[in-house]
Amino acid sequence: MKRELEASLQLAVEALLSEHGEENGVRVALIRPKTRDHGDYAANVAMPLAGRLGIRPHEAAQRLLELVQWPPMVDKTEIAGPGFINIHLQQASEASILTKIVTQGIHYGRVAVDVHAPRACVEFVSANPTGPMHVGHGRGAVVGDALSSVMEARGVRVQREYYINDAGNQIGVLADSVWLRMRELQGESIDFPDGCYPGEYIVDAARTILEARSFEELQAMSEKDRRIWLGCEAIHAMMTMIRTDLQVLGISFDKYFSEKSLHQSGKVGELIEQLKADDLIYMGTLPPPKGKEIKDYHPVEQWLFRTTQFGDDVDRPLAKKDGTATYFAADIAYHMNKHERGFDRLVDVWGADHGGYVTRVQAAMQALTGKKHQPEVMLVQMVNLMRDGKPVRMSKRAGTFVTLREVVDEVGKDAVRFNFLTRRAESQLDFDLEMAKQKNDENPVYYVQYAHARVCAILRKADEESLRLVKPEDVDVSYLVGAEEITLIKHLLAYPEVLEIAANRLEPYRIAIYLMQLAAGLHSFYHKHRVIIEDVELAQARLLLMRAVKQVLANGLELLGVSVPKVM
């Protein structure tokens, strides 16, 4: 409906520009006025149009209204202020959306995905396989998964991907930590170095690995071979744990990509050689880091990527003088791999502590592919875990942080997923465990789920009282003229647009906020109006409204990976 109105006004804009010999370049975008007296939609297009034509905005608005051919849904229009065009719709014209919602069901607001749809690789979580996921990882997981679902709903072919950081020094430290725990399990008294991983999960991994190979066999191996073998087995044990934790949260991936595979395939080395040939890297030194006073700083010659040519503030080291690759080199090789796999968009969900890394990766990808702002990066802030307003800091299992699994086990998947999505990803989130378990209006997920269950109860009661539902197209929606009814209808109309904006701007939190507003509208309606009444025509209209609200609540909750209860 909104797009139909925009299209009608856009044709008038183009006609007016043509009258003055101007090419088109002014776009129409309707907004919802804050005050109902100002109409159902409003446009400020007369202002930029007046600037182009050298006339007053009020004159431009008048001429537009002379040229425009509105669809039948428009009742009247008016010019307000310096040139705003207010559009009033026919009574109940917006209510016709209810039939469409109930008829389309789960497809309302969605765009069909076909073989020609754009492809996107959404990479998220990608936690180091050295321990269980903490709550911050969980927020990134929920954001990435919900974003993937929202993008899919708007016609994008999405691949969910997890990048396993299974190369580098941390894997050797993991192997050493497991070996120390194995020795401890044999009765040795062990002093653990500060750099080792201290959590109880390392003991579990040690026990699991010892079931596959005896301690005596491992002890007989050379230190190098044992470290390599234990590293591989420990990664497998850690990833099994991480996958299990993700499954409890309702998250699965289409692909797990190994960093080690990039090195083993020679892709990282090939990348460095290609960059040398293209004169995009050079042997040089870097100044000491800004803001840090380092005594006796000795610059080291290394291969530097010319990232400053593409918007970075300093050239970045890609390899040591002997050719040993940096983490940055592997990251570029990985993103090039995604590009070569034919993805139209690369979307990365990173922790906020990686914010300084965005520009250099985008600069490198621009140098290699010519594409700007790839990957598109979402930075997810940490979660402040609370209990009755007081910080929760330590975990018995992890030793240094609270694990995601502990939180999910305590408050449930739905509370974790929905509450993690109630704020922008880049905003810090306070998550109170006790609040998340409450069954009242203070708990956002309960508030929305209860709205759905409440509608289900209304529909069940209608059935019990033999008030049979008629076909949506046979309902007279002109009866829906109450303020609460109109508010609900406007919320329902907005769902496709909210979904579109959430997908385009990579902001899945918008769906959670929308559902809370829709639930508020439903609860307000429920407290002021009865649905099952003697006036059958009005009852059927309100039942259709309830069916539409139920459908959209279910659609939104399912996109966010939250269950849709019929009874609470």
Secondary structure, DSSP 8 states (H G I E B T S, - for coil): -HHHHHHHHHHHHHHHHHHTT---------B--SSGGG-SEEE-THHHHHHHHTS-HHHHHHHHHHH----TTEEEEEEETTTEEEEEE-TTTGGGHHHHHHHHGGGTT-B---TTS-EEEEE-----TTS--BHHHHHHHHHHHHHHHHHHHBT-EEEEEEEE--SSHHHHHHHHHHHHHHHHHTT------TTS--SHHHHHHHHHHHTTS-HHHHHHS-HHHHHHHHHHHHHHHHHHHHHHHHHHTT---SEEEEHHHHHHTTHHHHHHHHHHHTT-EEEE-----TT---TT-----EEEE-GGGGT-SS-EEEEETT--B-HHHHHHHHHHHHHHTT-SEEEEEEEGGGGGGHHHHHHHHHHHH--SS-SEEEEE--EEEEETTEE----TTTSSS-BHHHHHHHH-HHHHHHHHTSS-TTS-EEEEHHHHH--STTSHHHHHHHHHHHHHHHHHHHHHTT-----GGG--GGG--SHHHHHHHHHHHHHHHHHHHHHHTT-THHHHHHHHHHHHHHHHHHHH--SS-S-HHHHHHHHHHHHHHHHHHHHHHHHTT----S--
